[in-house]
Amino acid sequence: MKKRYCIAAGSLFLFLICMLLNGCEKEAGEGGTSSIRGKVYVMNYNSAGQLIGEYYAGGEHVYIIYGDAAYFGDDIKTSFDGTYQFDYLRKGSYTIFAYSKCDTCVSGQQAVMLITEITENHSTIILPDIMIKN
């Protein structure tokens, strides 16, 4: 009878260890060693809809969504040359976006999104330019 308790206790211990190890798997977000970077490029139009200038934009807000979260997890402003960088990221899926002017949208703006995935630690993902209208 004591052998059954020993086997049951040992099985329970192994089960708890397995659950603990699987539960420690980290999701997308901060706390890692990888980075995502890119640039924001603006196409500036006048009121008649004519393109009057194109440039990499400083001071634009860029947002990041960690994994499949419903809301953005962080935001930064682009540097003078339009560059942005999110550091200390773990493996996982990320959505990077900035807002662009939109004449047909109720709010007057729409999100321009880029989706990427970090698959290795100590990596840097360089995204294509986020093209926005102004």
C-alpha positions in Angstrom: 0.0 0.0 0.0 2.9 2.4 0.7 4.3 1.7 -2.8 1.1 3.1 -4.4 1.4 6.4 -2.5 5.1 6.7 -3.5 4.3 6.1 -7.2 1.4 8.6 -7.0 3.4 11.2 -5.2 6.3 10.8 -7.7 3.9 11.1 -10.6 2.4 14.2 -9.2 5.8 15.7 -8.6 6.8 15.1 -12.2 3.5 16.5 -13.5 4.0 19.7 -11.4 7.6 20.1 -12.7 6.4 19.7 -16.3 3.6 22.2 -15.8 6.0 24.7 -14.2 8.5 24.4 -17.0 5.9 24.9 -19.7 4.3 27.7 -17.8 7.6 29.7 -17.8 7.6 30.1 -21.6 7.7 33.8 -22.2 5.4 35.6 -24.7 6.3 38.4 -27.0 7.2 41.6 -25.2 10.0 43.3 -23.3 12.7 41.5 -21.4 14.7 40.0 -24.2 17.8 40.7 -26.2 16.5 41.5 -29.7 15.5 44.7 -31.5 13.1 45.9 -34.2 14.0 49.1 -36.2 13.0 51.0 -39.2 12.1 54.4 -40.6 8.9 56.5 -41.2 8.6 58.1 -44.7 6.1 60.9 -45.2 4.5 61.8 -48.5 3.2 65.4 -48.0 0.1 66.4 -50.1 -1.5 69.9 -50.4 -5.3 70.4 -50.2 -5.7 69.8 -53.9 -4.2 66.3 -53.5 -0.9 67.1 -55.2 2.3 65.7 -53.8 4.4 68.6 -52.6 7.2 66.8 -50.7 8.6 63.4 -49.5 11.0 62.9 -46.6 11.9 60.8 -43.6 10.0 62.3 -40.7 11.3 63.1 -37.3 8.9 63.4 -34.4 6.4 60.8 -35.7 4.8 58.4 -33.2 5.5 54.7 -33.8 3.6 52.0 -31.8 4.3 48.4 -31.1 1.8 45.6 -30.3 3.2 42.6 -28.4 1.9 39.3 -29.8 -1.9 39.2 -30.2 -2.6 41.9 -27.6 -5.6 44.1 -28.2 -3.7 47.4 -27.5 -0.3 48.8 -28.2 2.3 48.0 -25.6 4.7 51.0 -26.2 5.3 53.9 -28.4 8.3 56.1 -29.3 9.0 59.1 -31.5 11.2 58.9 -34.6 14.6 60.5 -34.6 15.4 63.5 -36.8 16.0 61.2 -39.7 12.8 59.2 -39.3 14.4 56.2 -37.5 12.8 54.3 -34.7 14.0 51.3 -32.6 12.3 49.1 -30.1 14.9 47.3 -27.9 14.9 44.4 -25.4 12.3 42.3 -27.1 11.8 38.5 -26.7 11.0 36.0 -29.4 7.5 36.4 -30.7 5.2 38.2 -33.1 5.1 42.0 -33.2 3.0 44.6 -35.0 4.6 48.0 -35.6 2.4 50.9 -36.8 2.1 54.6 -37.4 -0.9 56.7 -38.2 -1.4 58.2 -41.7 -3.8 60.9 -42.9 -6.9 59.3 -44.5 -9.4 61.5 -46.4 -12.0 58.7 -46.6 -11.8 57.5 -43.0 -14.3 58.8 -40.4 -11.4 59.5 -37.9 -9.3 61.2 -40.6 -6.4 58.8 -40.1 -5.6 55.1 -40.4 -2.9 52.8 -39.1 -0.2 51.7 -41.4 0.9 48.3 -40.0 3.9 46.1 -40.4 3.9 42.6 -38.9 7.1 40.7 -38.1 8.4 37.9 -35.9 11.5 37.6 -33.8 12.7 34.0 -34.0 16.1 34.2 -32.4 17.6 35.9 -29.4 20.3 38.7 -30.0 18.8 39.6 -33.4 17.8 42.8 -35.0 14.9 43.0 -37.4 15.0 45.8 -39.9 11.6 46.6 -41.3 10.7 48.3 -44.6 9.8 52.0 -44.4 6.4 52.8 -42.9 4.9 55.1 -45.6 2.4 57.6 -44.3 0.5 60.5 -45.9 0.5 64.0 -44.3 
